[in-house]
Amino acid sequence: MHFLTSYTSAFSPSRVLKTILYTNVALFIVTLFFSGKSVNTGFNPFTALSPSLDALIFMGASGRLPIVNYQAWSSLITANWLHGSLLHILFNMMALKTVAPLVMAEYGVFRMFTIYTISGALGFLLSYVGNVPLTIGASSGLCGLIGALLYFGKSRGGPWGQQMFQQTSGWIVSLALIGFLLPNINNWGHGGGLLGGMALGWILGYNDQRRENTPDQILSVCLMAITALLLLRPVIQGFFLLFT
């Protein structure tokens, strides 16, 4: 009984969300540290505290350049946890703090992480196909979560389903406008993540259709372990190279 209580507490919605947020922030700080004097310290809000391209590629940025030149297919997962500026990570973390709890409430903690990870990878895969040279950011996985909520709202129906569908539709319109108005926005990643999230929402189902089960938990925990290993590898290698 104590084991079950500890297990449930370890994967509580609040703890999982905090872990995702803190991991993103920690990796952003490490990437800045690895950038050294190449960090952009200007006052342009879109580029302030931007890591160097070399540091981003080393840490796991995705896109045509790292995949073709270095066969960095693992970047399809790692790029979802990296950011290119202070504004970039602030915007994505605030959005994630809003969207992820809604997905966890309707799909559960484990299916949320699975959707976030796989839809993010699909977004970066589509970016590779679309010849995006270099891309990073949680927005690919974030769009996957929005896509899952869009499917939920449309599928469930009723007042709550309609409200969720209208809410997520509004977010998608905003993302589309941002993608066309602002420079350096990866619309391939957003679109791939969104479509992936809708598909995964249908494949995995939500709580009103079925509850989370053991296979959902095993898949998610495996993705957590793979993600942690892929993210830790460049961090350990980087500090080893710096201090040895």
Helices and strands as residue ranges (DSSP letters): H 2-10, H 13-35, G 36-38, H 53-59, H 64-70, H 75-78, G 79-81, H 86-107, H 109-129, H 139-156, H 158-181, H 187-204, H 214-243
